[in-house]
Amino acid sequence: QGPTSLQPWRGPPPLAAAAQPGPAGQFGGALMSEPSASSSALHPAIGAAAVGIVLLAAWWVFLRRPWPFRVLRRRGVHRSAALPTGDGLEERKRDFARIVAPSAKPGLFVVTPSVALPRPWSSKAHGAAGDVSKEVADAVFEEFSAWVASVVPGATDNLAERVIALVAVSEGFAFAMQSKFPPMFPQSRFVLVVSSGGEVRVVWMAYATDRPRPNLGSTPFILKLATRDLNGQRAAAEAHSTGVQMDYVVVDTAERDLDRYIEARQSAALSRAALEGNWEDVLGSK
C-alpha cells in the first residue's frame, strides 16, 4: 500500500446551522436566542443563594470552633455521686447559704409556673458572705424548705435537702474531674425549675475551658448540667445511695456575660420547661 496522499487545505468548515444568518440578518438556533424573562429573573435568586452559602460557611468556621476537649463530649449523661448526709449535708448547707446570700450577682435563679421568667432567689437570713456559721446555714435551710413547700404541693420527703445538695460547687468540680477538663469556672449560676406538673430540676450553667488560663473571665463554651426530676419517687429512693441522673450539653457562645446569656438566650426555654415540661430548648445547642 502506498503512502497516503495529503489533501490541500480548503479553509475552516462551514458554520453550524445554529450560527448561520437567517432572514433579516438574524442568527437562528437556540444557542443564539435572546435570554428569556424567566431566566433573567433567576440571576438575583442564584446570587442571594450563593451569599447565603458563604455566610453559613463563615458561621460554621468562626462560631463552631474546633472541639478542644479530649474527653468531654458536646452532650451526654452524667450520674452524680451519692448525695451526702450527716456532716456532708451540713457542708452543702453552708455552700448553699453562700450561694444565696444577697448579692448584685445572684447565684441562684428560680423559675416556677407562676413566675415563668428566671428571678433571683436570695435568703433573708443575714450572714457573712465568706464563712457561714451553722446557725446561719440552718436558718437559710429552714427558709428555703418553707419556700419549696409553698411552690411544690405534695413534695416528696427531703426534697429541699436534695435540691440544696445539688446547688453546690462540689458537683461541678466532680464532673470536671471525671470529664478530664480543668475545674475552672469564671462564671457560674444555678437555676431551679419547678414545673406545672410538680417536677423539680436543678440546672447548673458555667463557662468551661479546656486548659488553665490566667485572668479567665469567660470562654467560648457554656456547660449546662441539668438534673432529672428531684421530686420523683425514684430520686427520693436512690439519691443517697446511687446519686442522681443528669443530662449535660456544651454550647458555643459569643456572649461574655452569663447573666445576659440566661436572660437573652434561656429565659424563653426555661419558661417552656416550667409551663410545658419541655426541656428540648434548655438542653439544645444554643
C-alpha positions as CSV (number, residue, x, y, z in Angstrom):
1,Q,0.0,0.0,0.0
2,G,1.4,3.4,-1.0
3,P,1.8,6.4,1.2
4,T,-1.3,8.4,2.0
5,S,-1.6,11.5,-0.2
6,L,-2.0,14.9,1.6
7,Q,-5.1,16.8,0.7
8,P,-4.9,20.5,0.1
9,W,-6.3,22.7,2.9
10,R,-9.7,24.2,1.9
11,G,-10.3,26.5,4.9
12,P,-12.4,26.1,8.0
13,P,-15.6,24.1,8.0
14,P,-18.9,25.9,7.4
15,L,-20.6,27.5,10.5
16,A,-23.0,25.3,12.3
17,A,-26.6,25.8,11.5
18,A,-27.3,27.5,14.8
19,A,-24.9,30.3,13.9
20,Q,-25.9,30.7,10.2
21,P,-27.5,34.0,9.4
22,G,-31.2,33.8,8.9
23,P,-33.8,36.1,7.4
24,A,-33.4,39.8,8.2
25,G,-29.8,39.3,9.2
26,Q,-30.7,37.5,12.5
27,F,-29.0,34.4,13.7
28,G,-31.2,31.4,14.1
29,G,-31.0,28.5,16.6
30,A,-31.4,28.2,20.3
31,L,-27.8,28.9,21.1
32,M,-28.0,32.5,19.9
33,S,-31.5,33.3,21.0
34,E,-32.4,36.2,23.4
35,P,-32.5,35.2,27.1
36,S,-36.0,34.7,28.4
37,A,-37.5,36.8,31.2
38,S,-37.7,33.8,33.5
39,S,-34.0,33.0,33.1
40,S,-33.1,36.6,33.8
41,A,-35.2,36.6,37.0
42,L,-33.2,33.6,38.2
43,H,-29.9,35.5,38.4
44,P,-30.7,37.6,41.6
45,A,-32.0,34.4,43.3
46,I,-28.9,32.5,42.4
47,G,-26.7,35.3,43.7
48,A,-28.7,35.5,47.0
49,A,-28.4,31.8,47.5
50,A,-24.6,32.0,46.9
51,V,-24.3,34.8,49.5
52,G,-26.3,32.7,52.0
53,I,-24.0,29.7,51.5
54,V,-20.9,31.9,52.1
55,L,-22.4,33.3,55.3
56,L,-23.3,29.9,56.5
57,A,-19.8,28.6,55.9
58,A,-18.4,31.6,57.7
59,W,-20.6,31.0,60.7
60,W,-19.5,27.3,60.8
61,V,-15.8,28.3,60.6
62,F,-15.8,31.1,63.1
63,L,-18.5,30.2,65.6
64,R,-18.4,26.5,65.5
65,R,-14.8,26.3,66.8
66,P,-12.8,23.2,66.8
67,W,-13.7,21.0,69.7
68,P,-10.8,21.4,72.2
69,F,-11.9,18.9,74.9
70,R,-10.3,15.5,74.9
71,V,-12.8,13.5,77.0
72,L,-15.8,15.9,77.4
73,R,-18.4,15.4,74.6
74,R,-20.9,18.0,73.4
75,R,-23.7,16.3,75.1
76,G,-24.2,13.3,77.3
77,V,-25.5,11.8,80.6
78,H,-23.8,12.0,83.9
79,R,-24.6,10.5,87.3
80,S,-23.8,12.4,90.4
81,A,-22.1,10.8,93.4
82,A,-24.5,9.7,96.2
83,L,-25.9,12.8,97.8
84,P,-24.4,13.4,101.2
85,T,-25.9,13.0,104.6
86,G,-24.7,14.0,108.1
87,D,-21.6,16.2,108.1
88,G,-21.5,16.2,104.3
89,L,-25.0,17.6,104.1
90,E,-24.1,20.3,106.7
91,E,-21.2,21.4,104.4
92,R,-23.6,21.6,101.4
93,K,-26.0,23.7,103.5
94,R,-23.1,26.1,104.2
95,D,-22.3,26.2,100.5
96,F,-25.9,26.9,99.7
97,A,-26.1,29.7,102.2
98,R,-23.1,31.4,100.5
99,I,-24.6,31.0,97.0
100,V,-28.0,32.6,98.0
101,A,-26.5,35.4,100.1
102,P,-27.9,38.8,98.9
103,S,-25.6,39.9,96.1
104,A,-25.6,42.1,93.0
105,K,-24.6,38.9,91.2
106,P,-27.1,36.3,92.5
107,G,-26.0,32.7,92.4
108,L,-29.5,31.1,92.2
109,F,-32.4,31.8,89.9
110,V,-35.8,30.2,90.2
111,V,-38.4,29.6,87.5
112,T,-42.0,28.4,88.5
113,P,-45.3,28.2,86.7
114,S,-46.4,31.4,88.5
115,V,-43.2,33.3,87.7
116,A,-42.1,31.8,84.4
117,L,-39.0,34.0,83.9
118,P,-35.8,33.5,85.9
119,R,-35.7,35.6,89.0
120,P,-33.1,35.6,91.8
121,W,-33.7,33.8,95.0
122,S,-31.8,35.3,97.9
123,S,-32.0,34.4,101.6
124,K,-33.3,37.0,104.1
125,A,-31.2,35.4,106.8
126,H,-28.2,37.7,107.2
127,G,-24.7,36.3,107.4
128,A,-21.2,36.8,106.2
129,A,-20.5,36.1,102.5
130,G,-17.4,34.1,103.4
131,D,-17.5,31.7,106.4
132,V,-21.1,30.8,107.4
133,S,-21.9,29.6,110.8
134,K,-24.1,26.5,111.5
135,E,-26.8,28.8,112.8
136,V,-26.9,30.9,109.6
137,A,-26.8,27.8,107.4
138,D,-29.7,26.2,109.4
139,A,-31.7,29.4,109.2
140,V,-31.2,29.6,105.4
141,F,-32.2,25.9,105.1
142,E,-35.4,26.4,107.0
143,E,-36.3,29.5,105.0
144,F,-35.6,27.6,101.7
145,S,-37.5,24.5,102.8
146,A,-40.6,26.6,103.6
147,W,-40.4,28.2,100.2
148,V,-40.1,24.9,98.4
149,A,-43.2,23.6,100.3
150,S,-45.1,26.7,99.1
151,V,-44.4,26.2,95.4
152,V,-44.3,22.4,95.2
153,P,-47.5,21.0,96.6
154,G,-47.2,17.3,97.5
155,A,-43.4,17.5,97.6
156,T,-41.7,14.2,98.4
157,D,-39.8,13.7,101.6
158,N,-36.5,15.6,101.9
159,L,-36.9,17.4,98.6
160,A,-35.3,20.6,99.9
161,E,-32.2,18.5,101.1
162,R,-31.8,17.0,97.6
163,V,-32.0,20.5,95.9
164,I,-29.5,22.0,98.4
165,A,-27.1,19.1,97.9
166,L,-27.0,19.9,94.2
167,V,-27.0,23.7,94.4
168,A,-23.3,23.5,95.4
169,V,-20.0,23.8,93.6
170,S,-19.0,20.3,94.6
171,E,-20.9,18.6,91.7
172,G,-19.5,20.8,89.1
173,F,-15.9,20.1,90.3
174,A,-16.6,16.4,90.3
175,F,-18.0,16.5,86.8
176,A,-14.9,18.4,85.5
177,M,-12.5,15.9,87.1
178,Q,-14.4,13.0,85.7
179,S,-14.5,14.6,82.2
180,K,-10.8,15.5,82.3
181,F,-11.0,19.3,81.9
182,P,-9.9,22.0,84.4
183,P,-12.4,22.8,87.2
184,M,-12.1,26.5,86.3
185,F,-15.5,28.2,86.1
186,P,-15.1,32.0,85.8
187,Q,-18.8,32.5,85.9
188,S,-21.5,30.0,87.0
189,R,-25.2,30.1,88.0
190,F,-27.8,27.7,89.3
191,V,-31.4,27.7,88.1
192,L,-34.1,25.8,90.0
193,V,-37.0,24.9,87.7
194,V,-40.4,23.9,89.2
195,S,-42.8,22.7,86.5
196,S,-46.6,22.8,86.5
197,G,-46.6,19.0,86.8
198,G,-44.6,19.1,90.0
199,E,-41.2,18.2,88.6
200,V,-38.2,19.9,90.3
201,R,-34.9,20.2,88.5
202,V,-31.6,22.0,89.1
203,V,-29.6,23.4,86.1
204,W,-26.0,24.5,86.5
205,M,-24.6,26.8,83.9
206,A,-20.9,27.7,83.7
207,Y,-18.2,28.8,81.3
208,A,-15.9,25.8,80.7
209,T,-12.3,25.8,79.4
210,D,-10.1,23.0,78.0
211,R,-6.9,24.3,79.7
212,P,-6.0,26.6,82.6
213,R,-5.7,30.3,81.6
214,P,-4.7,33.3,83.7
215,N,-7.3,36.1,84.3
216,L,-10.1,34.0,82.8
217,G,-13.3,36.0,82.6
218,S,-15.3,33.8,80.1
219,T,-14.8,31.2,77.4
220,P,-16.3,30.3,74.1
221,F,-18.2,27.4,75.7
222,I,-21.0,27.2,78.2
223,L,-21.7,24.0,80.0
224,K,-25.3,23.2,81.1
225,L,-25.7,20.3,83.6
226,A,-29.3,19.5,84.5
227,T,-30.7,17.0,87.0
228,R,-33.6,14.8,86.2
229,D,-36.7,15.2,88.4
230,L,-35.7,15.5,92.1
231,N,-39.3,15.3,93.2
232,G,-39.9,11.8,91.9
233,Q,-40.1,8.7,94.0
234,R,-37.1,7.3,92.2
235,A,-34.9,10.2,93.1
236,A,-36.2,10.1,96.7
237,A,-35.3,6.4,96.9
238,E,-31.9,6.4,95.1
239,A,-30.3,9.9,95.6
240,H,-28.5,9.0,98.8
241,S,-27.3,5.6,97.5
242,T,-26.6,5.8,93.8
243,G,-26.8,9.5,93.1
244,V,-29.0,11.5,90.6
245,Q,-29.1,11.1,86.8
246,M,-28.2,14.3,85.0
247,D,-28.1,15.5,81.3
248,Y,-25.5,17.9,80.0
249,V,-24.7,19.9,76.9
250,V,-21.9,22.2,75.9
251,V,-22.8,25.1,73.6
252,D,-20.7,27.5,71.6
253,T,-21.2,31.1,72.6
254,A,-20.0,34.6,71.8
255,E,-21.7,36.0,74.9
256,R,-19.2,37.1,77.6
257,D,-21.7,37.6,80.5
258,L,-23.5,34.6,81.8
259,D,-26.4,36.6,83.3
260,R,-27.1,38.2,79.9
261,Y,-26.9,34.7,78.3
262,I,-29.5,33.4,80.7
263,E,-31.8,36.5,80.2
264,A,-31.4,36.7,76.4
265,R,-31.0,33.1,75.3
266,Q,-32.5,30.9,78.1
267,S,-35.5,32.8,79.6
268,A,-38.0,31.5,77.0
269,A,-36.6,28.0,77.1
270,L,-36.7,27.9,80.9
271,S,-40.3,29.2,80.8
272,R,-41.3,26.4,78.5
273,A,-39.7,23.9,80.8
274,A,-41.7,25.2,83.8
275,L,-45.0,25.7,81.9
276,E,-45.0,22.7,79.5
277,G,-42.3,20.4,80.9
278,N,-40.4,20.9,77.6
279,W,-36.6,20.7,78.1
280,E,-35.5,20.5,74.5
281,D,-34.5,24.1,74.2
282,V,-32.8,24.2,77.6
283,L,-30.7,21.3,76.5
284,G,-30.4,22.4,72.9
285,S,-27.4,23.7,71.1
286,K,-27.9,27.4,71.8
